Amino acid sequence: MTKEHTSPQTDKKTLKVTERAVGGPMPGRPGGGMVGQKAHDFKPSARRVLGLMRPERALVVLVVVLAAGAATLNALGPKILGRATDLIFEGVVGRRLPAGATQDQVVEGLRRQGDEQQADLLSGMQHLVPGQGVDFAAVREVLLLVVGLYVLYALVAFAQGYLINEVVQRTIYRLRSDVEDKVHRLPLEYFDRQPRGELLSRVTNDIDNLAQSLQQTMSQLLSSLLMLVAVLSMMFWISPTLALVALVSVPVSVVATSQVMKRSKDQFISQWRTTGRLNSHIEESFSGHALVKVFGRRDEVLREFDEHNATLYDASFRAQFVSGLVMPILMFVGNLNYVVVAVIGGLKVAGGSISLGDAQAFIQYTRQFGQPLTQIASMANLLQSGVASAERVFELLDAEEQVPDRADPSSLPVGGRGEVRFEHVAFSYDPEHPLIDDLSLVARPGETVAIVGPTGAGKTTLVNLVMRFYEVQGGRITLDGVDVASLPRSELRSRIGMVLQDTWLFGGTIRDNIAYGRPGATEEEILEAARATFVDRFVHSLPDGYDTVLDEEGTNLSAGEKQLLTIARAFLADPALLILDEATSSVDTRTELLVQHAMASLRQDRTSFVIAHRLSTIRDADLILVMEDGRIVEQGTHEQLLAAKGAYDRLYQSQFAAAVA
């Protein structure tokens, strides 16, 4: 499409230059914000992420139930194993005691001998039988119970992991669908002002990062929280005193984690914004690879890439380093807590307050108690990174959409021939710089209306308004007597065929690319369109003919051949209104002559708008409009305008007279 200096298409380069100067997307632009800026608060964004899983709430409830069951089963293991330890220890001690005496008699005898510590130790044993050794049958039963418990835990944990994966993947599936739908509801203005690489980064990298973060945090965070509750309950059951001692580490861990998270959040936001800018630069330099080579800007592109890459390295390093401090800090606090609990627990065993098995179980619980805290803290960096990506996706989802179609839309008359009327139309991209003001014209069926004028005059803007890529700000445009603003966009655009200066082909065969103009077209109709637009002439020189597979850029075709394909696509669509925006600019003179003959038959009985800079291509137009600064300054046929010696004559002379001289 022809780029005009008053349109945001050309401002894109200026915006990118400004971005490089300020170090980030410009404030006020869609998805903008300076690097490191807090786009949203953490809590609202996190709640919105959780809200995405609302349709899966039944599965989420089941996951919570399974996670609670798994945590309970896992927490019971050490307590039951402690029973096995007690059986072995009491058996070893009981064998050394005189047979026939009771536990109370042995304890009383030790107290009379003044051995209070030994007496306290024996009094704390619940199943001591003097003279009896280890009850291996009871130990075997305990061990089998523990094995069964852990097998059941593994099955429950497997089911939990499977359901979590189901929940996350369904959620991300819906999110991707929502983003895809949103992209189709955004106005053209959004894409004009948004770097393509930045948009692609939001749609791909940020969604993938959010999926990974949800997958890991949902599984480990939920399990860790429930495990923390289960382990804490078991610790209070065994010894409230030791449990309170162990809890001293919690506020220390919370304070340390919150301080680290506070500093890492900004770093993760910076990391993902920098990733978007790097992707934008890569997409731009790869798309314009030939121009980079032609103008010898390779070193500049590499230098700019190195700058973005270095910025991303610094942001990523800082984010990972700061968030990585959580684990060492928590491990240090956990080890100190372990030492204190082990010492106090040993003293309680010696005093008979708790059994050796309970002490062993409590020390194991201390380790298990620290593990969920460590996992929760380690999830903090993933959570921060995921929420930072979610914020960027939400910015896209919250972007202002195009004006929706009316609730009671009109419809075009059957058999309409494409009469277009501009009635006092006004439009501007910037309110301070009016572009089109009080423009009126009529394009009748069967007429070819050529639009010429200097760059920035508003030629492409005119057809953008007809297509409703932009909405008029004054007056109205009618198609076959119906205001286009009252029509559904799909119905309006189904009556219009458009051939742009910039060709667009998708990955697929040549046949598929032509058939894109009208789904359901027969093979004969496709071939007829190809023959009419002289595509058939070069297709047979290709190895696979119409089955030749094109890449997305169509690099295996010349520029002129790609242009012919887009013309064939429009020919197949058989539209009531045809728009040609410099459609023959990429073909050679002989091919241009052939295409003009094809277009002559295509334009029969339908309205055609032709935007052209080469005036030789529009000499036969029924009406030529000369535009300057958004206004029609002249109109008439080629001969009439030359005879008037006005703006058209000056344009014509600038193209041909100088060449002759």
C-alpha positions as CSV (number, residue, x, y, z in Angstrom):
1,M,0.0,0.0,0.0
2,T,1.3,3.4,-0.8
3,K,2.8,5.1,2.3
4,E,1.7,8.7,2.9
5,H,3.5,11.0,5.2
6,T,0.3,12.0,7.0
7,S,-0.6,8.4,7.7
8,P,0.7,6.5,10.7
9,Q,2.3,4.0,8.2
10,T,5.1,6.4,7.5
11,D,5.2,7.7,11.1
12,K,6.2,4.2,12.1
13,K,9.9,4.8,11.1
14,T,9.8,8.1,13.0
15,L,8.4,6.4,16.0
16,K,11.1,3.7,15.9
17,V,13.8,6.4,15.7
18,T,12.3,8.1,18.7
19,E,12.0,4.8,20.6
20,R,15.7,4.3,20.2
21,A,16.4,7.8,21.6
22,V,14.2,7.3,24.7
23,G,15.1,3.7,25.2
24,G,11.6,2.1,24.8
25,P,8.2,2.3,23.3
26,M,6.8,5.8,23.5
27,P,4.3,6.5,26.3
28,G,0.7,6.8,25.1
29,R,1.2,4.2,22.3
30,P,-0.7,0.9,22.5
31,G,1.3,-1.4,24.6
32,G,3.8,1.4,25.3
33,G,5.5,2.4,28.5
34,M,9.1,3.0,29.4
35,V,11.3,0.1,30.1
36,G,11.0,-0.9,33.8
37,Q,7.8,0.9,34.2
38,K,5.2,-0.9,36.3
39,A,2.3,-1.5,33.9
40,H,0.0,-2.9,36.5
41,D,0.1,-3.9,40.2
42,F,0.9,-7.5,40.9
43,K,-2.2,-8.5,42.8
44,P,-4.8,-7.3,40.2
45,S,-2.8,-9.0,37.4
46,A,-2.5,-12.2,39.4
47,R,-6.2,-12.2,40.2
48,R,-6.9,-11.7,36.5
49,V,-4.7,-14.7,35.6
50,L,-6.6,-16.8,38.1
51,G,-9.8,-15.6,36.5
52,L,-8.7,-17.1,33.2
53,M,-9.1,-20.5,34.8
54,R,-12.7,-19.9,36.0
55,P,-14.2,-22.1,33.2
56,E,-12.1,-25.0,34.6
57,R,-13.2,-24.4,38.2
58,A,-14.6,-28.0,38.6
59,L,-11.2,-29.4,37.6
60,V,-9.5,-26.9,39.8
61,V,-11.6,-28.0,42.8
62,L,-10.7,-31.6,42.0
63,V,-7.0,-30.7,41.8
64,V,-7.2,-29.0,45.2
65,V,-8.8,-32.1,46.7
66,L,-6.2,-34.4,45.2
67,A,-3.4,-32.1,46.3
68,A,-4.8,-32.0,49.9
69,G,-5.0,-35.9,49.8
70,A,-1.4,-36.1,48.5
71,A,-0.2,-33.7,51.2
72,T,-1.9,-35.6,53.9
73,L,-0.6,-39.0,52.8
74,N,2.9,-37.6,52.4
75,A,2.8,-36.0,55.9
76,L,1.6,-39.2,57.6
77,G,4.7,-41.1,56.4
78,P,7.3,-39.8,58.9
79,K,4.9,-40.2,61.8
80,I,4.3,-43.9,60.9
81,L,8.0,-44.4,60.3
82,G,8.7,-43.0,63.7
83,R,6.5,-45.8,65.1
84,A,8.9,-48.3,63.5
85,T,11.9,-46.5,65.1
86,D,10.2,-46.7,68.4
87,L,9.6,-50.4,68.1
88,I,13.2,-51.1,67.2
89,F,14.6,-48.8,69.9
90,E,12.2,-50.0,72.6
91,G,13.0,-53.6,71.6
92,V,16.8,-53.0,72.0
93,V,16.3,-51.3,75.4
94,G,13.8,-53.9,76.6
95,R,16.1,-56.8,75.9
96,R,18.6,-55.4,78.4
97,L,16.0,-55.0,81.2
98,P,15.1,-57.8,83.6
99,A,12.3,-60.1,82.3
100,G,9.2,-60.3,84.4
101,A,9.3,-56.8,85.7
102,T,6.9,-54.1,84.5
103,Q,7.9,-50.8,82.9
104,D,6.8,-48.9,86.0
105,Q,8.9,-51.1,88.3
106,V,12.0,-50.6,86.2
107,V,11.5,-46.8,86.2
108,E,10.9,-46.7,89.9
109,G,14.0,-48.7,90.6
110,L,16.1,-46.3,88.5
111,R,14.7,-43.3,90.4
112,R,15.6,-45.0,93.7
113,Q,19.1,-45.4,92.4
114,G,19.2,-41.7,91.5
115,D,19.3,-42.2,87.7
116,E,16.6,-39.7,86.9
117,Q,17.7,-39.1,83.3
118,Q,17.5,-42.8,82.5
119,A,14.2,-43.1,84.3
120,D,12.7,-40.2,82.3
121,L,13.9,-41.8,79.1
122,L,12.2,-45.1,79.9
123,S,9.0,-43.5,81.2
124,G,8.5,-41.9,77.8
125,M,8.4,-45.2,76.0
126,Q,4.8,-46.3,75.3
127,H,5.2,-50.0,74.5
128,L,8.3,-51.0,76.4
129,V,8.3,-54.6,77.6
130,P,11.3,-55.5,79.9
131,G,13.1,-58.7,78.7
132,Q,11.5,-58.6,75.2
133,G,13.5,-57.9,72.1
134,V,12.4,-56.2,68.8
135,D,9.0,-57.2,67.5
136,F,9.9,-57.6,63.9
137,A,6.4,-58.7,62.9
138,A,5.1,-55.3,64.1
139,V,8.0,-53.5,62.4
140,R,7.1,-55.3,59.1
141,E,3.5,-54.3,59.4
142,V,4.5,-50.7,59.9
143,L,6.9,-50.7,56.9
144,L,4.3,-52.3,54.6
145,L,1.8,-49.7,55.7
146,V,4.3,-46.9,54.8
147,V,5.0,-48.5,51.4
148,G,1.3,-48.7,50.7
149,L,0.9,-45.1,51.8
150,Y,3.6,-43.8,49.5
151,V,2.3,-45.9,46.6
152,L,-1.1,-44.3,47.1
153,Y,0.5,-40.9,47.4
154,A,2.3,-41.4,44.0
155,L,-1.0,-42.3,42.3
156,V,-2.8,-39.3,43.7
157,A,0.1,-37.0,42.8
158,F,0.1,-38.4,39.3
159,A,-3.6,-37.7,38.9
160,Q,-3.1,-34.2,40.3
161,G,-0.3,-33.5,37.8
162,Y,-2.4,-34.8,34.9
163,L,-5.3,-32.6,35.8
164,I,-3.1,-29.5,36.4
165,N,-1.7,-30.0,32.9
166,E,-5.3,-30.2,31.6
167,V,-6.3,-27.0,33.3
168,V,-3.3,-25.0,32.2
169,Q,-3.4,-26.1,28.6
170,R,-7.1,-25.5,28.3
171,T,-6.6,-22.0,29.8
172,I,-3.8,-21.1,27.5
173,Y,-5.8,-22.5,24.5
174,R,-8.6,-20.1,25.3
175,L,-6.2,-17.2,25.9
176,R,-4.6,-17.8,22.5
177,S,-8.0,-17.9,20.9
178,D,-9.0,-14.7,22.7
179,V,-5.8,-13.0,21.5
180,E,-6.4,-14.2,18.0
181,D,-10.0,-12.9,18.1
182,K,-8.8,-9.6,19.6
183,V,-6.2,-9.1,16.8
184,H,-9.0,-9.3,14.3
185,R,-11.1,-6.7,16.2
186,L,-8.3,-4.2,16.4
187,P,-8.3,-1.2,14.1
188,L,-5.7,-0.8,11.4
189,E,-4.4,2.2,13.4
190,Y,-3.2,-0.1,16.1
191,F,-1.0,-2.1,13.7
192,D,0.3,1.1,12.1
193,R,1.6,2.3,15.5
194,Q,2.7,-1.0,17.0
195,P,6.1,-2.5,15.9
196,R,5.4,-5.9,14.4
197,G,8.1,-7.7,16.4
198,E,6.8,-6.3,19.7
199,L,3.3,-7.6,18.8
200,L,4.6,-11.0,17.8
201,S,6.5,-11.2,21.1
202,R,3.3,-10.6,23.1
203,V,1.4,-13.2,21.1
204,T,4.1,-15.9,21.2
205,N,6.9,-15.4,23.8
206,D,4.7,-13.9,26.5
207,I,1.9,-16.4,26.2
208,D,4.4,-19.3,26.2
209,N,6.1,-17.8,29.3
210,L,2.8,-17.5,31.0
211,A,1.9,-21.1,30.2
212,Q,5.2,-22.3,31.6
213,S,4.8,-20.2,34.7
214,L,1.3,-21.5,35.3
215,Q,2.3,-25.1,34.7
216,Q,5.1,-25.0,37.3
217,T,3.6,-22.6,39.9
218,M,0.2,-24.3,40.0
219,S,1.7,-27.7,40.6
220,Q,4.4,-26.8,43.0
221,L,2.8,-23.8,44.7
222,L,-0.4,-25.6,45.5
223,S,1.4,-28.7,46.7
224,S,3.8,-26.7,48.7
225,L,1.1,-24.7,50.5
226,L,-1.0,-27.8,51.4
227,M,2.1,-29.6,52.4
228,L,3.0,-26.7,54.6
229,V,-0.4,-26.9,56.4
230,A,-0.2,-30.8,56.7
231,V,3.4,-30.8,58.0
232,L,2.6,-27.9,60.5
233,S,-0.4,-29.9,61.8
234,M,1.7,-32.9,62.4
235,M,4.4,-30.9,64.1
236,F,1.9,-29.4,66.6
237,W,0.5,-32.9,67.1
238,I,3.9,-34.2,68.1
239,S,5.1,-31.3,70.1
240,P,3.6,-27.8,70.3
241,T,6.8,-26.4,71.9
242,L,9.0,-27.6,69.1
243,A,6.5,-26.5,66.5
244,L,6.6,-22.9,67.9
245,V,10.4,-23.0,67.8
246,A,10.2,-24.1,64.1
247,L,7.8,-21.3,63.3
248,V,10.3,-18.7,64.3
249,S,11.9,-19.2,60.8
250,V,8.7,-18.3,59.0
251,P,8.6,-14.5,59.5
252,V,12.3,-14.4,58.7
253,S,11.7,-16.3,55.5
254,V,8.7,-14.1,54.6
255,V,10.6,-10.9,55.1
256,A,13.6,-12.0,53.1
257,T,11.4,-13.3,50.2
258,S,9.2,-10.2,50.0
259,Q,12.3,-8.0,49.9
260,V,13.8,-10.0,47.1
261,M,10.5,-10.2,45.1
262,K,10.0,-6.5,45.4
263,R,13.4,-5.9,43.7
264,S,13.0,-8.7,41.1
265,K,9.6,-7.6,39.8
266,D,10.9,-4.5,38.0
267,Q,13.8,-6.5,36.6
268,F,11.4,-9.1,35.1
269,I,9.2,-6.4,33.6
270,S,12.3,-4.8,32.0
271,Q,13.4,-8.2,30.8
272,W,10.2,-8.9,28.8
273,R,9.9,-5.4,27.5
274,T,13.5,-5.6,26.2
275,T,12.7,-9.0,24.7
276,G,9.9,-7.4,22.7
277,R,12.2,-4.6,21.4
278,L,14.9,-7.1,20.4
279,N,12.3,-9.2,18.5
280,S,11.1,-6.0,16.8
281,H,14.6,-5.1,15.7
282,I,15.3,-8.7,14.5
283,E,12.0,-8.8,12.5
284,E,12.7,-5.4,11.0
285,S,16.3,-6.2,10.0
286,F,15.4,-9.7,8.6
287,S,12.5,-8.4,6.6
288,G,14.7,-5.6,5.1
289,H,17.8,-7.9,4.8
290,A,18.3,-7.0,1.1
291,L,18.1,-3.2,1.8
292,V,20.6,-3.6,4.7
293,K,23.0,-5.2,2.3
294,V,22.4,-2.7,-0.5
295,F,23.0,0.4,1.7
296,G,25.9,-1.1,3.6
297,R,24.2,-0.8,7.0
298,R,25.3,-4.3,8.2
299,D,27.6,-2.9,10.8
300,E,25.0,-0.5,12.1
301,V,22.3,-3.3,12.3
302,L,24.8,-5.5,14.1
303,R,25.8,-2.7,16.5
304,E,22.1,-2.0,17.3
305,F,21.5,-5.7,17.8
306,D,24.4,-5.9,20.2
307,E,23.0,-3.0,22.1
308,H,19.6,-4.6,22.5
309,N,21.2,-8.0,23.2
310,A,23.4,-6.4,25.9
311,T,20.4,-4.6,27.4
312,L,18.5,-7.9,27.5
313,Y,21.5,-9.7,29.0
314,D,21.8,-7.1,31.8
315,A,18.0,-7.2,32.5
316,S,17.8,-11.0,32.5
317,F,21.0,-11.3,34.6
318,R,19.7,-8.9,37.2
319,A,16.2,-10.5,37.3
320,Q,17.6,-14.0,37.7
321,F,20.3,-13.0,40.1
322,V,18.0,-11.1,42.4
323,S,15.4,-13.8,42.4
324,G,18.0,-16.4,42.8
325,L,19.0,-14.9,46.2
326,V,15.8,-16.4,47.7
327,M,17.1,-20.0,47.7
328,P,20.4,-19.4,49.6
329,I,18.8,-17.2,52.1
330,L,16.0,-19.7,52.9
331,M,18.5,-22.6,53.0
332,F,20.6,-20.7,55.5
333,V,17.5,-19.9,57.7
334,G,16.3,-23.6,57.4
335,N,19.7,-25.0,58.4
336,L,19.8,-22.8,61.5
337,N,16.2,-23.9,62.4
338,Y,17.2,-27.5,61.9
339,V,20.1,-27.3,64.3
340,V,17.9,-25.6,67.0
341,V,15.1,-28.2,66.6
342,A,17.6,-31.1,66.7
343,V,19.2,-29.9,70.0
344,I,15.9,-29.1,71.7
345,G,14.3,-32.4,70.4
346,G,17.2,-34.4,71.8
347,L,16.8,-32.9,75.2
348,K,13.1,-33.7,75.1
349,V,13.8,-37.3,74.2
350,A,16.3,-37.6,77.1
351,G,13.7,-36.0,79.4
352,G,11.0,-38.5,78.3
353,S,8.7,-35.7,76.9
354,I,8.6,-37.3,73.4
355,S,9.7,-40.7,72.0
356,L,12.8,-41.1,69.8
357,G,10.5,-42.0,66.9
358,D,8.6,-38.8,67.3
359,A,11.8,-36.8,67.6
360,Q,13.0,-38.4,64.4
361,A,9.7,-37.7,62.7
362,F,9.7,-34.1,63.9
363,I,13.2,-33.5,62.6
364,Q,12.1,-34.9,59.2
365,Y,9.0,-32.6,59.4
366,T,11.4,-29.7,60.0
367,R,13.1,-30.5,56.7
368,Q,9.8,-31.0,55.0
369,F,8.5,-27.7,56.6
370,G,11.5,-25.8,55.1
371,Q,11.1,-27.4,51.7
372,P,7.7,-26.0,50.9
373,L,8.8,-22.6,52.0
374,T,11.9,-22.9,49.8
375,Q,9.7,-24.0,46.9
376,I,7.2,-21.2,47.4
377,A,10.1,-18.7,47.4
378,S,11.7,-20.3,44.4
379,M,8.4,-20.0,42.6
380,A,8.4,-16.3,43.3
381,N,10.7,-15.5,40.3
382,L,8.6,-17.7,38.0
383,L,5.4,-16.1,39.3
384,Q,6.8,-12.6,38.8
385,S,8.0,-13.4,35.3
386,G,4.7,-15.0,34.4
387,V,2.6,-12.1,35.7
388,A,4.9,-9.6,33.9
389,S,4.2,-11.5,30.7
390,A,0.5,-11.7,31.5
391,E,0.4,-7.9,31.9
392,R,1.8,-7.5,28.4
393,V,-0.9,-9.9,27.0
394,F,-3.6,-8.1,28.9
395,E,-2.4,-4.8,27.5
396,L,-3.1,-6.2,24.0
397,L,-6.5,-7.6,25.1
398,D,-7.4,-4.3,26.6
399,A,-6.4,-2.2,23.6
400,E,-9.2,-0.1,22.1
401,E,-11.1,-2.0,19.4
402,Q,-12.5,-0.8,16.1
403,V,-16.0,0.6,16.2
404,P,-18.3,-2.5,16.2
405,D,-20.9,-3.1,13.5
406,R,-24.3,-1.7,14.2
407,A,-26.9,-3.9,16.0
408,D,-29.4,-3.4,13.1
409,P,-27.1,-3.3,10.1
410,S,-28.2,-2.5,6.6
411,S,-27.5,-4.7,3.6
412,L,-26.5,-4.0,0.0
413,P,-29.1,-4.4,-2.7
414,V,-28.9,-7.6,-4.7
415,G,-27.2,-7.0,-8.1
416,G,-25.6,-3.7,-7.0
417,R,-23.0,-2.5,-9.5
418,G,-20.7,-0.6,-7.2
419,E,-21.7,3.1,-7.3
420,V,-19.6,5.0,-4.7
421,R,-20.4,8.5,-3.4
422,F,-18.3,10.7,-1.1
423,E,-20.6,13.3,0.5
424,H,-18.7,16.1,2.3
425,V,-16.3,13.6,3.8
426,A,-13.8,14.8,6.5
427,F,-11.0,12.8,8.1
428,S,-7.6,13.3,9.8
429,Y,-5.1,11.1,11.5
430,D,-4.2,13.9,13.9
431,P,-6.9,16.4,15.0
432,E,-4.3,19.2,14.8
433,H,-3.4,18.4,11.2
434,P,-6.6,18.0,9.0
435,L,-6.1,15.8,6.0
436,I,-9.4,15.5,4.1
437,D,-12.0,18.2,4.5
438,D,-15.4,18.5,2.7
439,L,-14.6,16.0,-0.1
440,S,-17.4,15.1,-2.4
441,L,-17.3,12.9,-5.6
442,V,-19.3,10.3,-7.4
443,A,-17.8,7.1,-9.0
444,R,-20.5,5.5,-11.2
445,P,-20.7,1.8,-12.2
446,G,-18.4,0.9,-15.0
447,E,-16.3,4.0,-14.5
448,T,-12.6,3.9,-13.8
449,V,-11.6,6.6,-11.4
450,A,-7.9,7.4,-11.2
451,I,-6.5,9.2,-8.2
452,V,-3.2,11.0,-8.6
453,G,-1.3,13.5,-6.6
454,P,1.9,14.0,-4.6
455,T,2.9,11.7,-1.7
456,G,0.8,12.6,1.3
457,A,-2.1,14.0,-0.6
458,G,-4.5,11.4,0.8
459,K,-4.9,9.0,-2.1
460,T,-4.5,5.8,-0.1
461,T,-6.5,7.3,2.8
462,L,-9.4,7.7,0.4
463,V,-9.6,3.9,-0.3
464,N,-9.0,3.1,3.3
465,L,-12.1,5.0,4.2
466,V,-14.1,3.1,1.5
467,M,-12.9,-0.2,3.0
468,R,-13.6,1.1,6.6
469,F,-10.1,0.5,7.7
470,Y,-10.6,4.0,9.2
471,E,-13.9,5.6,10.0
472,V,-14.9,9.0,8.5
473,Q,-15.1,11.8,11.0
474,G,-17.5,13.9,9.0
475,G,-19.9,13.3,6.1
476,R,-20.6,9.9,4.7
477,I,-19.6,7.4,2.0
478,T,-22.3,5.3,0.3
479,L,-22.0,2.1,-1.8
480,D,-25.0,1.6,-4.1
481,G,-26.9,4.1,-2.1
482,V,-26.2,2.5,1.3
483,D,-24.0,4.2,4.0
484,V,-21.0,2.0,4.4
485,A,-20.9,2.8,8.1
486,S,-24.2,1.0,8.5
487,L,-23.0,-2.1,6.7
488,P,-21.3,-5.1,8.4
489,R,-17.6,-4.9,7.5
490,S,-17.7,-8.5,6.2
491,E,-20.4,-7.7,3.7
492,L,-18.8,-4.5,2.6
493,R,-15.4,-6.0,2.0
494,S,-16.9,-9.1,0.3
495,R,-18.0,-6.7,-2.5
496,I,-14.6,-5.1,-2.9
497,G,-11.5,-6.5,-4.5
498,M,-8.1,-4.9,-3.7
499,V,-4.7,-5.2,-5.2
500,L,-1.9,-3.5,-3.3
501,Q,1.5,-2.2,-4.2
502,D,2.9,-4.5,-1.5
503,T,2.1,-8.1,-2.5
504,W,1.0,-10.5,0.1
505,L,1.3,-14.3,-0.4
506,F,1.0,-17.0,2.2
507,G,2.8,-20.3,2.5
508,G,1.0,-22.7,0.1
509,T,0.7,-23.6,-3.5
510,I,0.1,-21.1,-6.3
511,R,-3.4,-22.6,-6.8
512,D,-4.2,-22.0,-3.1
513,N,-3.0,-18.3,-3.3
514,I,-5.3,-17.6,-6.3
515,A,-8.2,-19.5,-4.7
516,Y,-7.9,-17.3,-1.6
517,G,-9.9,-14.7,-3.5
518,R,-13.1,-16.8,-3.5
519,P,-13.4,-19.8,-1.3
520,G,-15.1,-22.7,-3.1
521,A,-14.0,-21.6,-6.6
522,T,-13.8,-24.5,-9.1
523,E,-10.6,-25.6,-10.8
524,E,-11.8,-24.1,-14.1
525,E,-12.5,-20.8,-12.5
526,I,-9.1,-20.6,-10.9
527,L,-7.5,-21.5,-14.3
528,E,-9.6,-18.9,-16.1
529,A,-8.5,-16.2,-13.6
530,A,-4.9,-17.3,-14.1
531,R,-5.1,-17.1,-17.9
532,A,-6.9,-13.8,-17.8
533,T,-4.2,-12.2,-15.8
534,F,-1.3,-14.0,-17.6
535,V,-0.3,-16.0,-14.5
536,D,-0.7,-19.1,-16.7
537,R,2.1,-17.8,-18.9
538,F,4.8,-18.3,-16.3
539,V,3.3,-21.0,-14.1
540,H,4.1,-23.7,-16.7
541,S,7.7,-22.8,-16.5
542,L,7.8,-23.9,-12.8
543,P,8.6,-27.5,-11.9
544,D,5.3,-28.3,-10.2
545,G,3.1,-25.8,-12.1
546,Y,0.1,-24.7,-10.1
547,D,1.2,-27.1,-7.3
548,T,4.4,-25.1,-6.8
549,V,4.7,-24.4,-3.0
550,L,5.5,-20.8,-2.1
551,D,7.1,-19.7,1.1
552,E,5.5,-16.9,3.1
553,E,7.5,-14.2,1.3
554,G,7.2,-15.8,-2.1
555,T,10.9,-15.6,-2.6
556,N,10.8,-18.3,-5.4
557,L,8.9,-15.8,-7.6
558,S,9.9,-12.5,-9.1
559,A,8.3,-9.3,-7.9
560,G,6.3,-9.0,-11.1
561,E,5.1,-12.6,-10.9
562,K,3.9,-12.1,-7.3
563,Q,2.0,-9.0,-8.4
564,L,0.3,-11.0,-11.1
565,L,-0.8,-13.6,-8.6
566,T,-2.4,-10.9,-6.4
567,I,-4.2,-9.6,-9.5
568,A,-5.4,-13.1,-10.4
569,R,-6.8,-13.4,-6.8
570,A,-8.8,-10.2,-7.2
571,F,-10.0,-11.3,-10.7
572,L,-11.3,-14.5,-9.1
573,A,-13.1,-12.6,-6.4
574,D,-15.3,-10.9,-9.1
575,P,-16.0,-7.8,-6.9
576,A,-18.5,-5.1,-7.5
577,L,-15.8,-2.5,-6.6
578,L,-12.2,-2.8,-7.5
579,I,-9.3,-0.9,-5.9
580,L,-5.9,-0.9,-7.5
581,D,-3.2,0.8,-5.4
582,E,-0.1,1.0,-7.7
583,A,-1.0,-2.5,-8.8
584,T,1.4,-2.6,-11.8
585,S,4.3,-0.9,-10.1
586,S,6.3,-4.1,-9.9
587,V,5.9,-5.5,-13.4
588,D,7.8,-4.8,-16.5
589,T,6.5,-2.6,-19.3
590,R,5.3,-5.5,-21.5
591,T,3.6,-7.3,-18.7
592,E,2.1,-4.0,-17.6
593,L,0.5,-3.7,-21.0
594,L,-0.9,-7.2,-20.8
595,V,-2.2,-6.6,-17.2
596,Q,-3.9,-3.4,-18.3
597,H,-5.8,-5.4,-21.0
598,A,-6.8,-7.9,-18.3
599,M,-7.9,-5.2,-16.0
600,A,-10.0,-3.6,-18.8
601,S,-12.1,-6.7,-18.9
602,L,-12.1,-7.0,-15.1
603,R,-13.4,-3.4,-14.7
604,Q,-16.3,-3.9,-17.0
605,D,-19.7,-3.0,-15.3
606,R,-18.0,-2.3,-12.0
607,T,-16.5,0.7,-10.3
608,S,-12.7,0.9,-10.2
609,F,-10.5,3.1,-8.1
610,V,-6.9,3.3,-9.4
611,I,-4.2,5.0,-7.4
612,A,-1.2,5.7,-9.6
613,H,2.0,7.7,-9.7
614,R,2.9,6.7,-13.2
615,L,0.4,8.8,-15.2
616,S,0.9,6.7,-18.3
617,T,-1.1,3.9,-16.7
618,I,-4.3,6.0,-16.2
619,R,-4.6,7.8,-19.5
620,D,-7.8,5.9,-20.4
621,A,-9.5,6.5,-17.0
622,D,-13.1,7.8,-17.2
623,L,-12.3,10.3,-14.5
624,I,-9.0,11.5,-13.0
625,L,-9.0,13.1,-9.6
626,V,-6.0,15.3,-8.7
627,M,-5.5,15.5,-5.0
628,E,-3.4,17.9,-3.0
629,D,-3.5,18.2,0.8
630,G,-6.6,16.1,1.1
631,R,-8.6,18.1,-1.4
632,I,-9.6,17.4,-5.0
633,V,-8.1,20.3,-6.9
634,E,-8.9,19.1,-10.4
635,Q,-11.0,16.4,-12.1
636,G,-11.6,15.4,-15.6
637,T,-10.3,13.2,-18.4
638,H,-6.6,13.0,-19.3
639,E,-7.0,15.4,-22.3
640,Q,-9.2,17.8,-20.4
641,L,-6.7,18.1,-17.5
642,L,-3.7,18.6,-19.8
643,A,-5.6,21.3,-21.6
644,A,-6.4,23.1,-18.3
645,K,-2.6,23.5,-17.7
646,G,-3.1,23.0,-13.9
647,A,-1.8,20.7,-11.3
648,Y,-2.2,17.5,-13.4
649,D,-0.3,19.1,-16.3
650,R,2.6,20.0,-13.9
651,L,2.7,16.4,-12.7
652,Y,2.6,15.1,-16.3
653,Q,5.4,17.4,-17.4
654,S,7.5,16.5,-14.4
655,Q,7.4,12.8,-15.5
656,F,7.7,13.1,-19.3
657,A,9.0,16.5,-20.3
658,A,12.2,16.2,-18.2
659,A,12.8,12.7,-19.6
660,V,12.5,14.0,-23.2
661,A,14.8,16.9,-22.5
